[in-house]
Amino acid sequence: QVQLVESGGGLVQAGGSLELSCAASGSFFSINAMGWFRQVSGKQRELVATITRGGNTVYADSVKGRFTISRDNAKNTVYLQMNSLKPEDTAVYYCSADVVYQFKIAGSWGQGTQVTVSS
């Protein structure tokens, strides 16, 4: 099984920047798409950005031009560079990965990391 470990969350003032990272470890063949989602208490988890193994990206409209997703396939790690942060970006950010095993492909989630943007 895979373990996804996120890091980089914290408290930042509006207009500031943070970089999140998520490293996958464990026993698997490879990882297809990876992504970041976020969730505010009482609301549904929402897509922030995804990236395929080949580097194709998709962003939520609310973060386009401010956030950049990237990955290092050799390290099984995905990053999220967040610039020009706004208070409405405050949420728990979750890493996701589509993991390829011997006989199946399964989605996995990280434990989440809190990002708080103060006004």
N, C-alpha and C positions, 0 to 999 in steps of 0.2 A: 504494500500500500504506500501511497504518497503522503508526505507531510508538507504542508505549505506554511512557511513561517514568514510573517510580515514584520517589517520594522520601518521606522522613520516618522511615525505619527507624532503629534504633539500640539502645543499651543503656539499660535503665531498671530501677529496683528494683521488686520486687513491690509492687502497690498503686498504682503510678504510671500515667501516661497517655502515649500517643503518638498522633499523627495521621499516617496515611499518605495520600498523594495520588497520583493516576495521571492523567496528561494524554495524550490521544490527538492525534496530529498526522499529516498526510499528505493523500492524495487519496482521499476517500470521500464518499458521500452523507450518511450519518448513522450513528448507533450505536444499536442496540437495547439489550439488557440489558448491564449491566456488573457486574463482581463482583470479589471477593477470594477467593483460595484460599491455602492454606498447606501447606508440606511440611517435614517433618523428615527428615533424612538416613536413608535406609533404609526409609522408610514412603511410603505412597501420598499423593499430593496430595489435600487435602480441602477441601470447601467451607467458607468462613467466612460469606460473605454475598453476596447479589446484589440488584440493584435494576433495575427496568425503566425504560424511558424516561419512563413516567408516574409513577414513584415508588413502585411496589409493591416491597416488600422481603421477603426470606427470609433467615433466620439459622440457623446451626448451633445446636443446643441448648446447646453448650458456651460460646457467647458471648452468648446472649440476655441482655439487661439490662445488659451491660457494653460491647458494641460497637455503634456506630451507623454505618450506611452512608448516604451521601448523594451527590448528583451535581449538577453544574451543566451542563446541556445546552448552553448557549451557549458554554461553555469546553471542552466534551467532556472533562470531568474528573470523576473519581469519588474520593470520600474515604472513609476508614475511621477513625473516632474510636474509640480503644481506651482504655477506662478500667478501673480495678481489675485491672490486668494481673497474671497469675499466671505462675510459671515454666513451666507447661505450655503457655503461649502462645508460647514460644520456637520460632521456625521461620523459614523464608524465606517471605515473603508475595509472592504473584504477583497482579497485576491481570489481569483478563480482559475482553474486549469482543466482542460480536457486531456486526461491522461490515458495513454495507450499502454495496455497490458497485453499479455500473451493472447488472451481470448476475448478481450472486451476493451471498450473505451468507456471511461467513466469520468464524470465531473467531480471535482473536489473543491473545497473551500478552505481558506485560511481562517484563523481564529478572529481576525479583525483587529484593526488598529484605530484608535480615536484620533481624529483631526478636529481641532477647535480653532476657529478663526474669530478673534475678538474685534469689535468695531472701535 
